């Protein structure tokens, strides 16, 4: 998923501010909670995307939902809503997380499988590839997509290993068509 220019600019501005203020760690935790909260609530996503709901109402509801956040994070949320960018909150939060992870040398790994994988299976998959730098920290995001039928798709940065049954069947189909 591509991140909008708006999200990148807000996230970079927030990162610059938190680095100067020395509050990057607390805002990082807040942003993880923000992204998690919005991702898990379709109602909250609809609320922020609604053009009918007034700005004051959105601000008061967000203040109540995110009251445990640091003042810096709460002020950012208010600013984003006042500028009519509340639909971008999740993207701003994710982009901030990505920027802090990049700054700290954390690799972002996406592992897509047809069913949920055990921690042991995830560790074995990560050990079997040279894409993962085991000397660095890494953040693994597991995605379940039954459409791949079986196997997995491992994405590290801009590189990908596709060991899914769907892609193998697709390759076989192409070979049969050529012969």
VMD Tcl script that builds the backbone (N, CA, C; Angstrom):
set m [mol new atoms 537]
animate dup $m
set s [atomselect $m all]
$s set {name element resname resid chain x y z} {
  {N N UNK 1 A 0.834 -1.171 0.000}
  {CA C UNK 1 A 0.000 0.000 0.000}
  {C C UNK 1 A 0.885 1.243 0.000}
  {N N UNK 2 A 0.594 2.169 -0.919}
  {CA C UNK 2 A 1.367 3.397 -1.004}
  {C C UNK 2 A 0.896 4.385 0.042}
  {N N UNK 3 A 1.821 5.095 0.597}
  {CA C UNK 3 A 1.506 6.100 1.594}
  {C C UNK 3 A 1.402 7.451 0.903}
  {N N UNK 4 A 0.401 8.226 1.285}
  {CA C UNK 4 A 0.188 9.524 0.651}
  {C C UNK 4 A 1.267 10.519 1.053}
  {N N UNK 5 A 1.403 11.551 0.247}
  {CA C UNK 5 A 2.361 12.615 0.541}
  {C C UNK 5 A 1.983 13.318 1.843}
  {N N UNK 6 A 0.673 13.453 2.056}
  {CA C UNK 6 A 0.183 14.099 3.276}
  {C C UNK 6 A 0.679 13.344 4.504}
  {N N UNK 7 A 0.512 12.019 4.500}
  {CA C UNK 7 A 0.925 11.197 5.634}
  {C C UNK 7 A 2.434 11.302 5.841}
  {N N UNK 8 A 3.191 11.277 4.768}
  {CA C UNK 8 A 4.647 11.371 4.890}
  {C C UNK 8 A 5.076 12.705 5.480}
  {N N UNK 9 A 4.403 13.782 5.051}
  {CA C UNK 9 A 4.780 15.112 5.554}
  {C C UNK 9 A 4.440 15.280 7.030}
  {N N UNK 10 A 3.232 14.861 7.407}
  {CA C UNK 10 A 2.853 14.954 8.820}
  {C C UNK 10 A 3.777 14.082 9.681}
  {N N UNK 11 A 4.062 12.870 9.216}
  {CA C UNK 11 A 4.914 11.960 9.983}
  {C C UNK 11 A 6.323 12.524 10.123}
  {N N UNK 12 A 6.850 13.097 9.055}
  {CA C UNK 12 A 8.202 13.672 9.121}
  {C C UNK 12 A 8.222 14.873 10.046}
  {N N UNK 13 A 7.210 15.717 9.972}
  {CA C UNK 13 A 7.121 16.864 10.877}
  {C C UNK 13 A 7.035 16.423 12.329}
  {N N UNK 14 A 6.220 15.398 12.575}
  {CA C UNK 14 A 6.091 14.865 13.934}
  {C C UNK 14 A 7.412 14.279 14.414}
  {N N UNK 15 A 8.096 13.545 13.540}
  {CA C UNK 15 A 9.386 12.964 13.915}
  {C C UNK 15 A 10.400 14.052 14.249}
  {N N UNK 16 A 10.463 15.086 13.429}
  {CA C UNK 16 A 11.394 16.187 13.691}
  {C C UNK 16 A 11.094 16.836 15.041}
  {N N UNK 17 A 9.811 17.072 15.301}
  {CA C UNK 17 A 9.413 17.702 16.560}
  {C C UNK 17 A 9.750 16.807 17.754}
  {N N UNK 18 A 9.418 15.513 17.656}
  {CA C UNK 18 A 9.657 14.616 18.797}
  {C C UNK 18 A 11.148 14.415 19.059}
  {N N UNK 19 A 11.952 14.459 18.009}
  {CA C UNK 19 A 13.399 14.338 18.212}
  {C C UNK 19 A 13.928 15.555 18.965}
  {N N UNK 20 A 13.448 16.746 18.617}
  {CA C UNK 20 A 13.879 17.959 19.311}
  {C C UNK 20 A 13.394 17.969 20.758}
  {N N UNK 21 A 12.155 17.478 20.966}
  {CA C UNK 21 A 11.559 17.491 22.304}
  {C C UNK 21 A 11.976 16.283 23.143}
  {N N UNK 22 A 12.593 15.294 22.513}
  {CA C UNK 22 A 13.011 14.093 23.229}
  {C C UNK 22 A 11.852 13.192 23.609}
  {N N UNK 23 A 10.792 13.226 22.825}
  {CA C UNK 23 A 9.609 12.418 23.146}
  {C C UNK 23 A 9.285 11.387 22.076}
  {N N UNK 24 A 10.264 11.018 21.281}
  {CA C UNK 24 A 10.032 10.080 20.183}
  {C C UNK 24 A 9.522 8.737 20.699}
  {N N UNK 25 A 10.075 8.235 21.779}
  {CA C UNK 25 A 9.677 6.913 22.286}
  {C C UNK 25 A 8.219 6.887 22.740}
  {N N UNK 26 A 7.781 7.913 23.471}
  {CA C UNK 26 A 6.393 7.907 23.945}
  {C C UNK 26 A 5.414 8.090 22.796}
  {N N UNK 27 A 5.751 8.954 21.844}
  {CA C UNK 27 A 4.867 9.167 20.688}
  {C C UNK 27 A 4.856 7.914 19.810}
  {N N UNK 28 A 5.984 7.204 19.736}
  {CA C UNK 28 A 6.047 5.953 18.975}
  {C C UNK 28 A 5.037 4.951 19.532}
  {N N UNK 29 A 4.989 4.812 20.848}
  {CA C UNK 29 A 4.022 3.915 21.479}
  {C C UNK 29 A 2.592 4.365 21.222}
  {N N UNK 30 A 2.367 5.680 21.304}
  {CA C UNK 30 A 1.034 6.220 21.024}
  {C C UNK 30 A 0.612 5.917 19.587}
  {N N UNK 31 A 1.537 6.075 18.662}
  {CA C UNK 31 A 1.206 5.849 17.244}
  {C C UNK 31 A 0.886 4.374 16.982}
  {N N UNK 32 A 1.591 3.478 17.656}
  {CA C UNK 32 A 1.263 2.054 17.516}
  {C C UNK 32 A -0.153 1.784 18.019}
  {N N UNK 33 A -0.499 2.384 19.160}
  {CA C UNK 33 A -1.843 2.228 19.710}
  {C C UNK 33 A -2.891 2.867 18.804}
  {N N UNK 34 A -2.585 4.032 18.246}
  {CA C UNK 34 A -3.501 4.729 17.336}
  {C C UNK 34 A -3.813 3.873 16.113}
  {N N UNK 35 A -2.760 3.376 15.469}
  {CA C UNK 35 A -2.937 2.549 14.278}
  {C C UNK 35 A -3.730 1.298 14.623}
  {N N UNK 36 A -3.378 0.656 15.711}
  {CA C UNK 36 A -4.058 -0.562 16.146}
  {C C UNK 36 A -5.538 -0.302 16.416}
  {N N UNK 37 A -5.843 0.788 17.116}
  {CA C UNK 37 A -7.218 1.126 17.463}
  {C C UNK 37 A -8.055 1.393 16.217}
  {N N UNK 38 A -7.518 2.184 15.293}
  {CA C UNK 38 A -8.274 2.525 14.089}
  {C C UNK 38 A -8.425 1.311 13.176}
  {N N UNK 39 A -7.363 0.500 13.050}
  {CA C UNK 39 A -7.447 -0.700 12.205}
  {C C UNK 39 A -8.518 -1.663 12.684}
  {N N UNK 40 A -8.674 -1.795 13.988}
  {CA C UNK 40 A -9.597 -2.777 14.545}
  {C C UNK 40 A -11.035 -2.293 14.626}
  {N N UNK 41 A -11.284 -1.019 14.376}
  {CA C UNK 41 A -12.634 -0.485 14.516}
  {C C UNK 41 A -13.134 0.106 13.196}
  {N N UNK 42 A -14.000 -0.637 12.530}
  {CA C UNK 42 A -14.606 -0.149 11.283}
  {C C UNK 42 A -15.468 1.082 11.562}
  {N N UNK 43 A -16.105 1.111 12.750}
  {CA C UNK 43 A -16.939 2.254 13.112}
  {C C UNK 43 A -16.101 3.529 13.231}
  {N N UNK 44 A -14.929 3.401 13.846}
  {CA C UNK 44 A -14.050 4.560 13.994}
  {C C UNK 44 A -13.534 5.019 12.625}
  {N N UNK 45 A -13.223 4.078 11.755}
  {CA C UNK 45 A -12.802 4.432 10.401}
  {C C UNK 45 A -13.917 5.190 9.678}
  {N N UNK 46 A -15.136 4.689 9.783}
  {CA C UNK 46 A -16.278 5.363 9.159}
  {C C UNK 46 A -16.493 6.740 9.762}
  {N N UNK 47 A -16.345 6.843 11.072}
  {CA C UNK 47 A -16.498 8.114 11.771}
  {C C UNK 47 A -15.514 9.149 11.234}
  {N N UNK 48 A -14.246 8.774 11.111}
  {CA C UNK 48 A -13.239 9.716 10.631}
  {C C UNK 48 A -13.405 10.041 9.146}
  {N N UNK 49 A -13.950 9.116 8.368}
  {CA C UNK 49 A -14.134 9.346 6.936}
  {C C UNK 49 A -15.409 10.127 6.621}
  {N N UNK 50 A -16.305 10.252 7.581}
  {CA C UNK 50 A -17.598 10.888 7.339}
  {C C UNK 50 A -17.469 12.398 7.145}
  {N N UNK 51 A -17.968 12.910 6.006}
  {CA C UNK 51 A -17.936 14.360 5.789}
  {C C UNK 51 A -19.086 15.075 6.511}
  {N N UNK 52 A -20.043 14.327 7.031}
  {CA C UNK 52 A -21.224 14.902 7.667}
  {C C UNK 52 A -20.935 15.331 9.104}
  {N N UNK 53 A -20.101 14.591 9.788}
  {CA C UNK 53 A -19.819 14.867 11.202}
  {C C UNK 53 A -18.929 16.100 11.316}
  {N N UNK 54 A -19.327 17.007 12.224}
  {CA C UNK 54 A -18.609 18.265 12.401}
  {C C UNK 54 A -17.220 18.039 13.003}
  {N N UNK 55 A -16.328 18.978 12.721}
  {CA C UNK 55 A -14.954 18.922 13.207}
  {C C UNK 55 A -14.919 18.915 14.735}
  {N N UNK 56 A -15.734 19.758 15.371}
  {CA C UNK 56 A -15.746 19.828 16.839}
  {C C UNK 56 A -16.137 18.487 17.444}
  {N N UNK 57 A -17.096 17.802 16.828}
  {CA C UNK 57 A -17.533 16.495 17.325}
  {C C UNK 57 A -16.403 15.473 17.167}
  {N N UNK 58 A -15.722 15.504 16.025}
  {CA C UNK 58 A -14.616 14.573 15.794}
  {C C UNK 58 A -13.492 14.808 16.797}
  {N N UNK 59 A -13.218 16.077 17.085}
  {CA C UNK 59 A -12.158 16.398 18.052}
  {C C UNK 59 A -12.540 15.910 19.443}
  {N N UNK 60 A -13.781 16.171 19.861}
  {CA C UNK 60 A -14.181 15.770 21.214}
  {C C UNK 60 A -14.197 14.245 21.365}
  {N N UNK 61 A -14.651 13.541 20.342}
  {CA C UNK 61 A -14.654 12.074 20.397}
  {C C UNK 61 A -13.229 11.543 20.407}
  {N N UNK 62 A -12.362 12.101 19.565}
  {CA C UNK 62 A -10.966 11.629 19.532}
  {C C UNK 62 A -10.253 11.929 20.854}
  {N N UNK 63 A -10.583 13.072 21.492}
  {CA C UNK 63 A -9.984 13.386 22.793}
  {C C UNK 63 A -10.379 12.338 23.834}
  {N N UNK 64 A -11.610 11.882 23.759}
  {CA C UNK 64 A -12.087 10.879 24.714}
  {C C UNK 64 A -11.442 9.511 24.434}
  {N N UNK 65 A -11.381 9.133 23.172}
  {CA C UNK 65 A -10.820 7.822 22.806}
  {C C UNK 65 A -9.327 7.760 23.121}
  {N N UNK 66 A -8.624 8.832 22.811}
  {CA C UNK 66 A -7.168 8.830 22.935}
  {C C UNK 66 A -6.688 9.670 24.128}
  {N N UNK 67 A -7.461 9.722 25.198}
  {CA C UNK 67 A -7.124 10.561 26.357}
  {C C UNK 67 A -5.862 10.102 27.086}
  {N N UNK 68 A -5.472 8.846 26.923}
  {CA C UNK 68 A -4.271 8.352 27.603}
  {C C UNK 68 A -2.981 8.693 26.843}
  {N N UNK 69 A -3.115 9.249 25.643}
  {CA C UNK 69 A -1.940 9.585 24.834}
  {C C UNK 69 A -1.235 10.820 25.383}
  {N N UNK 70 A 0.017 10.979 24.971}
  {CA C UNK 70 A 0.800 12.145 25.374}
  {C C UNK 70 A 0.195 13.414 24.759}
  {N N UNK 71 A 0.464 14.570 25.366}
  {CA C UNK 71 A -0.062 15.830 24.807}
  {C C UNK 71 A 0.382 16.061 23.359}
  {N N UNK 72 A 1.587 15.657 23.024}
  {CA C UNK 72 A 2.089 15.835 21.655}
  {C C UNK 72 A 1.204 15.064 20.675}
  {N N UNK 73 A 0.898 13.827 20.996}
  {CA C UNK 73 A 0.072 12.997 20.108}
  {C C UNK 73 A -1.346 13.535 20.028}
  {N N UNK 74 A -1.909 13.927 21.170}
  {CA C UNK 74 A -3.273 14.460 21.164}
  {C C UNK 74 A -3.348 15.747 20.344}
  {N N UNK 75 A -2.331 16.603 20.459}
  {CA C UNK 75 A -2.296 17.837 19.672}
  {C C UNK 75 A -2.181 17.545 18.177}
  {N N UNK 76 A -1.393 16.544 17.825}
  {CA C UNK 76 A -1.277 16.166 16.418}
  {C C UNK 76 A -2.631 15.702 15.886}
  {N N UNK 77 A -3.320 14.861 16.640}
  {CA C UNK 77 A -4.632 14.354 16.207}
  {C C UNK 77 A -5.588 15.526 15.994}
  {N N UNK 78 A -5.601 16.495 16.930}
  {CA C UNK 78 A -6.462 17.674 16.786}
  {C C UNK 78 A -6.098 18.472 15.543}
  {N N UNK 79 A -4.809 18.665 15.319}
  {CA C UNK 79 A -4.343 19.420 14.161}
  {C C UNK 79 A -4.775 18.748 12.860}
  {N N UNK 80 A -4.598 17.438 12.800}
  {CA C UNK 80 A -4.968 16.680 11.600}
  {C C UNK 80 A -6.469 16.808 11.338}
  {N N UNK 81 A -7.269 16.710 12.388}
  {CA C UNK 81 A -8.729 16.823 12.232}
  {C C UNK 81 A -9.119 18.236 11.810}
  {N N UNK 82 A -8.506 19.257 12.416}
  {CA C UNK 82 A -8.818 20.647 12.062}
  {C C UNK 82 A -8.516 20.942 10.600}
  {N N UNK 83 A -7.497 20.277 10.061}
  {CA C UNK 83 A -7.145 20.477 8.655}
  {C C UNK 83 A -7.904 19.547 7.709}
  {N N UNK 84 A -8.843 18.778 8.259}
  {CA C UNK 84 A -9.671 17.921 7.420}
  {C C UNK 84 A -8.953 16.692 6.892}
  {N N UNK 85 A -7.921 16.257 7.579}
  {CA C UNK 85 A -7.126 15.106 7.132}
  {C C UNK 85 A -7.317 13.887 8.032}
  {N N UNK 86 A -8.397 13.835 8.789}
  {CA C UNK 86 A -8.586 12.753 9.755}
  {C C UNK 86 A -8.635 11.371 9.105}
  {N N UNK 87 A -9.018 11.309 7.843}
  {CA C UNK 87 A -9.016 10.019 7.138}
  {C C UNK 87 A -7.594 9.493 6.966}
  {N N UNK 88 A -6.610 10.376 7.101}
  {CA C UNK 88 A -5.203 10.001 6.944}
  {C C UNK 88 A -4.522 9.644 8.263}
  {N N UNK 89 A -5.251 9.705 9.370}
  {CA C UNK 89 A -4.629 9.447 10.679}
  {C C UNK 89 A -3.897 8.111 10.744}
  {N N UNK 90 A -4.534 7.064 10.246}
  {CA C UNK 90 A -3.905 5.737 10.303}
  {C C UNK 90 A -2.635 5.709 9.461}
  {N N UNK 91 A -2.654 6.378 8.303}
  {CA C UNK 91 A -1.470 6.417 7.438}
  {C C UNK 91 A -0.356 7.259 8.053}
  {N N UNK 92 A -0.733 8.354 8.706}
  {CA C UNK 92 A 0.262 9.193 9.381}
  {C C UNK 92 A 0.926 8.394 10.499}
  {N N UNK 93 A 0.107 7.706 11.288}
  {CA C UNK 93 A 0.645 6.888 12.378}
  {C C UNK 93 A 1.577 5.807 11.872}
  {N N UNK 94 A 1.158 5.096 10.812}
  {CA C UNK 94 A 1.987 4.020 10.269}
  {C C UNK 94 A 3.274 4.560 9.669}
  {N N UNK 95 A 3.188 5.688 9.001}
  {CA C UNK 95 A 4.392 6.280 8.409}
  {C C UNK 95 A 5.368 6.725 9.498}
  {N N UNK 96 A 4.860 7.269 10.604}
  {CA C UNK 96 A 5.722 7.650 11.727}
  {C C UNK 96 A 6.423 6.422 12.293}
  {N N UNK 97 A 5.661 5.334 12.476}
  {CA C UNK 97 A 6.235 4.073 12.975}
  {C C UNK 97 A 7.335 3.596 12.040}
  {N N UNK 98 A 7.069 3.639 10.740}
  {CA C UNK 98 A 8.055 3.199 9.751}
  {C C UNK 98 A 9.318 4.052 9.814}
  {N N UNK 99 A 9.157 5.361 9.953}
  {CA C UNK 99 A 10.318 6.256 9.997}
  {C C UNK 99 A 11.173 5.998 11.246}
  {N N UNK 100 A 10.519 5.784 12.386}
  {CA C UNK 100 A 11.265 5.496 13.617}
  {C C UNK 100 A 11.962 4.138 13.498}
  {N N UNK 101 A 11.267 3.149 12.933}
  {CA C UNK 101 A 11.890 1.832 12.729}
  {C C UNK 101 A 13.103 1.950 11.810}
  {N N UNK 102 A 12.968 2.694 10.721}
  {CA C UNK 102 A 14.100 2.887 9.803}
  {C C UNK 102 A 15.265 3.557 10.517}
  {N N UNK 103 A 14.947 4.551 11.326}
  {CA C UNK 103 A 15.970 5.281 12.072}
  {C C UNK 103 A 16.707 4.351 13.043}
  {N N UNK 104 A 15.975 3.376 13.593}
  {CA C UNK 104 A 16.560 2.438 14.552}
  {C C UNK 104 A 17.084 1.161 13.897}
  {N N UNK 105 A 17.019 1.071 12.565}
  {CA C UNK 105 A 17.547 -0.083 11.851}
  {C C UNK 105 A 16.685 -1.340 11.953}
  {N N UNK 106 A 15.397 -1.168 12.179}
  {CA C UNK 106 A 14.486 -2.313 12.292}
  {C C UNK 106 A 13.967 -2.685 10.909}
  {N N UNK 107 A 14.104 -3.963 10.553}
  {CA C UNK 107 A 13.582 -4.455 9.271}
  {C C UNK 107 A 12.092 -4.741 9.408}
  {N N UNK 108 A 11.324 -4.325 8.397}
  {CA C UNK 108 A 9.897 -4.642 8.370}
  {C C UNK 108 A 9.685 -5.845 7.463}
  {N N UNK 109 A 9.077 -6.877 8.028}
  {CA C UNK 109 A 8.863 -8.128 7.307}
  {C C UNK 109 A 7.364 -8.422 7.282}
  {N N UNK 110 A 6.869 -8.761 6.103}
  {CA C UNK 110 A 5.474 -9.166 5.970}
  {C C UNK 110 A 5.461 -10.621 5.534}
  {N N UNK 111 A 4.741 -11.442 6.281}
  {CA C UNK 111 A 4.640 -12.868 5.981}
  {C C UNK 111 A 3.169 -13.199 5.756}
  {N N UNK 112 A 2.843 -13.525 4.519}
  {CA C UNK 112 A 1.466 -13.854 4.148}
  {C C UNK 112 A 1.350 -15.364 4.013}
  {N N UNK 113 A 0.320 -15.928 4.643}
  {CA C UNK 113 A 0.094 -17.369 4.561}
  {C C UNK 113 A -1.406 -17.627 4.441}
  {N N UNK 114 A -1.761 -18.838 4.051}
  {CA C UNK 114 A -3.170 -19.204 3.880}
  {C C UNK 114 A -3.858 -19.387 5.227}
  {N N UNK 115 A -3.114 -19.836 6.216}
  {CA C UNK 115 A -3.651 -20.028 7.567}
  {C C UNK 115 A -2.663 -19.434 8.570}
  {N N UNK 116 A -3.097 -19.325 9.798}
  {CA C UNK 116 A -2.221 -18.793 10.843}
  {C C UNK 116 A -1.030 -19.730 11.050}
  {N N UNK 117 A 0.144 -19.132 11.210}
  {CA C UNK 117 A 1.362 -19.906 11.414}
  {C C UNK 117 A 1.786 -19.828 12.878}
  {N N UNK 118 A 2.370 -20.910 13.362}
  {CA C UNK 118 A 2.888 -20.900 14.729}
  {C C UNK 118 A 4.176 -20.082 14.769}
  {N N UNK 119 A 4.569 -19.678 15.962}
  {CA C UNK 119 A 5.810 -18.922 16.117}
  {C C UNK 119 A 7.008 -19.737 15.618}
  {N N UNK 120 A 6.965 -21.047 15.855}
  {CA C UNK 120 A 8.041 -21.941 15.406}
  {C C UNK 120 A 8.152 -21.938 13.879}
  {N N UNK 121 A 6.997 -22.008 13.184}
  {CA C UNK 121 A 6.996 -21.984 11.714}
  {C C UNK 121 A 7.532 -20.653 11.193}
  {N N UNK 122 A 7.130 -19.561 11.826}
  {CA C UNK 122 A 7.608 -18.246 11.409}
  {C C UNK 122 A 9.123 -18.156 11.568}
  {N N UNK 123 A 9.643 -18.636 12.695}
  {CA C UNK 123 A 11.093 -18.614 12.926}
  {C C UNK 123 A 11.824 -19.440 11.876}
  {N N UNK 124 A 11.283 -20.624 11.535}
  {CA C UNK 124 A 11.918 -21.484 10.529}
  {C C UNK 124 A 11.920 -20.827 9.158}
  {N N UNK 125 A 10.832 -20.163 8.802}
  {CA C UNK 125 A 10.768 -19.475 7.503}
  {C C UNK 125 A 11.794 -18.353 7.458}
  {N N UNK 126 A 11.875 -17.579 8.538}
  {CA C UNK 126 A 12.819 -16.466 8.573}
  {C C UNK 126 A 14.264 -16.946 8.540}
  {N N UNK 127 A 14.552 -18.095 9.176}
  {CA C UNK 127 A 15.907 -18.656 9.158}
  {C C UNK 127 A 16.280 -19.172 7.773}
  {N N UNK 128 A 15.292 -19.588 6.988}
  {CA C UNK 128 A 15.564 -20.222 5.701}
  {C C UNK 128 A 15.874 -19.228 4.580}
  {N N UNK 129 A 15.783 -17.950 4.857}
  {CA C UNK 129 A 16.015 -16.974 3.796}
  {C C UNK 129 A 17.188 -16.060 4.120}
  {N N UNK 130 A 17.833 -15.587 3.070}
  {CA C UNK 130 A 18.948 -14.655 3.248}
  {C C UNK 130 A 18.467 -13.200 3.205}
  {N N UNK 131 A 17.182 -12.996 2.959}
  {CA C UNK 131 A 16.648 -11.630 2.914}
  {C C UNK 131 A 16.638 -10.972 4.293}
  {N N UNK 132 A 16.495 -11.784 5.334}
  {CA C UNK 132 A 16.407 -11.259 6.699}
  {C C UNK 132 A 17.803 -11.170 7.293}
  {N N UNK 133 A 18.149 -9.980 7.761}
  {CA C UNK 133 A 19.420 -9.776 8.451}
  {C C UNK 133 A 19.186 -10.104 9.921}
  {N N UNK 134 A 19.653 -11.257 10.352}
  {CA C UNK 134 A 19.390 -11.725 11.710}
  {C C UNK 134 A 20.187 -10.963 12.773}
  {N N UNK 135 A 21.143 -10.124 12.336}
  {CA C UNK 135 A 21.896 -9.309 13.282}
  {C C UNK 135 A 21.106 -8.076 13.716}
  {N N UNK 136 A 20.148 -7.662 12.884}
  {CA C UNK 136 A 19.315 -6.499 13.190}
  {C C UNK 136 A 18.006 -6.927 13.822}
  {N N UNK 137 A 17.311 -5.952 14.396}
  {CA C UNK 137 A 15.961 -6.213 14.878}
  {C C UNK 137 A 15.032 -6.274 13.676}
  {N N UNK 138 A 13.941 -7.008 13.823}
  {CA C UNK 138 A 12.950 -7.004 12.758}
  {C C UNK 138 A 11.552 -7.097 13.339}
  {N N UNK 139 A 10.612 -6.564 12.576}
  {CA C UNK 139 A 9.210 -6.524 12.969}
  {C C UNK 139 A 8.439 -7.345 11.946}
  {N N UNK 140 A 7.858 -8.451 12.394}
  {CA C UNK 140 A 7.143 -9.359 11.486}
  {C C UNK 140 A 5.649 -9.104 11.589}
  {N N UNK 141 A 5.045 -8.828 10.446}
  {CA C UNK 141 A 3.598 -8.661 10.376}
  {C C UNK 141 A 3.045 -9.860 9.618}
  {N N UNK 142 A 2.183 -10.630 10.273}
  {CA C UNK 142 A 1.590 -11.805 9.648}
  {C C UNK 142 A 0.240 -11.453 9.059}
  {N N UNK 143 A 0.040 -11.870 7.813}
  {CA C UNK 143 A -1.228 -11.648 7.121}
  {C C UNK 143 A -1.764 -13.000 6.696}
  {N N UNK 144 A -3.054 -13.217 6.909}
  {CA C UNK 144 A -3.680 -14.465 6.481}
  {C C UNK 144 A -4.495 -14.179 5.232}
  {N N UNK 145 A -4.164 -14.891 4.152}
  {CA C UNK 145 A -4.854 -14.737 2.875}
  {C C UNK 145 A -5.125 -16.128 2.307}
  {N N UNK 146 A -6.340 -16.656 2.509}
  {CA C UNK 146 A -6.657 -18.013 2.038}
  {C C UNK 146 A -6.526 -18.197 0.523}
  {N N UNK 147 A -6.515 -17.092 -0.228}
  {CA C UNK 147 A -6.422 -17.181 -1.684}
  {C C UNK 147 A -5.099 -17.761 -2.175}
  {N N UNK 148 A -4.049 -17.735 -1.339}
  {CA C UNK 148 A -2.765 -18.274 -1.798}
  {C C UNK 148 A -2.717 -19.794 -1.655}
  {N N UNK 149 A -3.781 -20.379 -1.095}
  {CA C UNK 149 A -4.001 -21.822 -0.984}
  {C C UNK 149 A -3.072 -22.525 0.009}
  {N N UNK 150 A -1.816 -22.188 0.039}
  {CA C UNK 150 A -0.843 -22.812 0.933}
  {C C UNK 150 A 0.505 -22.157 0.720}
  {N N UNK 151 A 1.483 -22.554 1.496}
  {CA C UNK 151 A 2.803 -21.944 1.385}
  {C C UNK 151 A 2.806 -20.567 2.018}
  {N N UNK 152 A 3.673 -19.684 1.508}
  {CA C UNK 152 A 3.781 -18.339 2.080}
  {C C UNK 152 A 4.364 -17.377 1.066}
  {N N UNK 153 A 4.177 -16.100 1.352}
  {CA C UNK 153 A 4.828 -15.026 0.609}
  {C C UNK 153 A 5.549 -14.182 1.651}
  {N N UNK 154 A 6.857 -14.088 1.511}
  {CA C UNK 154 A 7.693 -13.350 2.455}
  {C C UNK 154 A 8.166 -12.074 1.773}
  {N N UNK 155 A 7.889 -10.940 2.399}
  {CA C UNK 155 A 8.317 -9.658 1.848}
  {C C UNK 155 A 9.186 -8.946 2.875}
  {N N UNK 156 A 10.419 -8.622 2.469}
  {CA C UNK 156 A 11.360 -7.900 3.309}
  {C C UNK 156 A 11.790 -6.671 2.527}
  {N N UNK 157 A 11.357 -5.510 3.006}
  {CA C UNK 157 A 11.660 -4.279 2.270}
  {C C UNK 157 A 11.003 -4.326 0.909}
  {N N UNK 158 A 11.814 -4.186 -0.145}
  {CA C UNK 158 A 11.261 -4.231 -1.498}
  {C C UNK 158 A 11.538 -5.565 -2.195}
  {N N UNK 159 A 11.986 -6.566 -1.439}
  {CA C UNK 159 A 12.239 -7.890 -2.004}
  {C C UNK 159 A 11.180 -8.867 -1.519}
  {N N UNK 160 A 10.895 -9.864 -2.379}
  {CA C UNK 160 A 9.823 -10.801 -2.052}
  {C C UNK 160 A 10.190 -12.214 -2.481}
  {N N UNK 161 A 9.816 -13.176 -1.634}
  {CA C UNK 161 A 9.933 -14.598 -1.949}
  {C C UNK 161 A 8.506 -15.144 -1.991}
  {N N UNK 162 A 8.105 -15.646 -3.142}
  {CA C UNK 162 A 6.749 -16.179 -3.295}
  {C C UNK 162 A 6.818 -17.696 -3.360}
  {N N UNK 163 A 6.539 -18.342 -2.237}
  {CA C UNK 163 A 6.538 -19.804 -2.156}
  {C C UNK 163 A 5.111 -20.289 -1.919}
  {N N UNK 164 A 4.154 -19.590 -2.558}
  {CA C UNK 164 A 2.753 -19.955 -2.360}
  {C C UNK 164 A 2.328 -21.014 -3.371}
  {N N UNK 165 A 1.362 -21.804 -2.988}
  {CA C UNK 165 A 0.821 -22.842 -3.865}
  {C C UNK 165 A 0.159 -22.200 -5.077}
  {N N UNK 166 A -0.504 -21.084 -4.871}
  {CA C UNK 166 A -1.182 -20.394 -5.968}
  {C C UNK 166 A -0.204 -20.011 -7.079}
  {N N UNK 167 A 0.948 -19.464 -6.713}
  {CA C UNK 167 A 1.925 -19.061 -7.731}
  {C C UNK 167 A 2.552 -20.281 -8.410}
  {N N UNK 168 A 2.756 -21.364 -7.639}
  {CA C UNK 168 A 3.302 -22.585 -8.237}
  {C C UNK 168 A 2.324 -23.189 -9.234}
  {N N UNK 169 A 1.045 -23.192 -8.899}
  {CA C UNK 169 A 0.027 -23.682 -9.825}
  {C C UNK 169 A -0.060 -22.796 -11.059}
  {N N UNK 170 A 0.086 -21.525 -10.849}
  {CA C UNK 170 A 0.060 -20.576 -11.960}
  {C C UNK 170 A 1.226 -20.832 -12.926}
  {N N UNK 171 A 2.414 -21.087 -12.365}
  {CA C UNK 171 A 3.582 -21.386 -13.208}
  {C C UNK 171 A 3.390 -22.689 -13.977}
  {N N UNK 172 A 2.839 -23.696 -13.307}
  {CA C UNK 172 A 2.557 -24.975 -13.984}
  {C C UNK 172 A 1.571 -24.782 -15.124}
  {N N UNK 173 A 0.558 -24.003 -14.889}
  {CA C UNK 173 A -0.446 -23.732 -15.919}
  {C C UNK 173 A 0.195 -23.091 -17.137}
  {N N UNK 174 A 1.089 -22.119 -16.914}
  {CA C UNK 174 A 1.778 -21.451 -18.010}
  {C C UNK 174 A 2.658 -22.432 -18.790}
  {N N UNK 175 A 3.345 -23.339 -18.055}
  {CA C UNK 175 A 4.185 -24.325 -18.712}
  {C C UNK 175 A 3.368 -25.259 -19.603}
  {N N UNK 176 A 2.202 -25.682 -19.108}
  {CA C UNK 176 A 1.335 -26.549 -19.903}
  {C C UNK 176 A 0.829 -25.833 -21.142}
  {N N UNK 177 A 0.546 -24.542 -21.018}
  {CA C UNK 177 A 0.059 -23.783 -22.159}
  {C C UNK 177 A 1.133 -23.603 -23.209}
  {N N UNK 178 A 2.386 -23.495 -22.782}
  {CA C UNK 178 A 3.495 -23.331 -23.722}
  {C C UNK 178 A 3.829 -24.624 -24.440}
  {N N UNK 179 A 3.594 -25.769 -23.828}
  {CA C UNK 179 A 3.952 -27.061 -24.415}
  {C C UNK 179 A 2.821 -27.708 -25.120}
}
mol reanalyze $m
mol bondsrecalc $m
mol representation Tube
mol addrep $m
